Amino acid sequence: MNSDVKEVLITANKIKARIKELGQEISKDYSNKFPLLICVLRGAFLFLGDLVREIDIPLSIDFMAISSYNGQTESSGQVKILKDLETPIDKRDVIVIEDIVDTGLTMDAITRLLITRKPKSIKICTLLDKAERRKININIDYYGFRIPNKFVIGYGLDYEEKYRNLPFIGELKEEVYKGGINKKDGK
Ligand code: 5GP
C-alpha cells in the first residue's frame, strides 16, 4: 500500500497538531452552544473522530452519505443522498465536517440542501482545501491544510476504496490511477 504513495504531503503528527488547534478554535467559537457536527461519509470519518476529541464543549454528531462524482472525473454539483441524517437540524448550530473541498460543487450542494431544513447557523469545516481548483465561491470557516492540485489519499481519503487507513495524507502515484480517476458513489 505504501509503495503506491508518491510522496507524503502531511504527516500523522502534523495532522494531529492541526486538529488540536481546530478543536480549540471550535470550542471557543461555540462556547455556550451545542453544535451538531455532520460528518460527510466516508472520507471524513477519521477527521470527525479525532476532531471531536479535541473539542471540550457539549456537541452531538450525525452522519450523511452522498454520491459525488456521478461517474465523471469532475464533480457535477449534483448530490444524491445515500444516507440521510437521523437528527432534525432546525434551530441547530450545524458544522459540516468534510475531508476535502476541491471544486466546491459538492459542498455547495450539501449546504444548499441543509439550509432548506432551517438550521440556526451552518459552518463548514474541511480537513483539506484545494483552493486553486475552486469553481464556485464558498465560504470555508475552518480548514486544516491548503494543498496543491494533487490527487491525495490516506487519513480517510480513498482511491477505489483503498488507502483510507493510511495515517498520513499522501499523493497517489500516477501509475495507480492511469486509467483516470473515476469516482462513483460512496465518496
Ligand atoms: P468537489 O465537489 O469539491 O470538487 O469534490 C469534493 C469531493 O471530491 C471530496 O469530498 C472527495 O470525495 C473528492 N476528491 C476531490 N479531490 C480529491 C483528492 O485529491 N483525493 C480524494 N481521495 N478525493 C478527492
Boltz pocket constraint, residues with backbone or C-beta under 6 A from the ligand:
constraints:
  - pocket:
      binder: B
      contacts: [[A, 43], [A, 68], [A, 74], [A, 75], [A, 77], [A, 98], [A, 99], [A, 100], [A, 101], [A, 102], [A, 103], [A, 104], [A, 105], [A, 106], [A, 107], [A, 150], [A, 151], [A, 152], [A, 153], [A, 157], [A, 158], [A, 159], [A, 187]]
      max_distance: 6.0
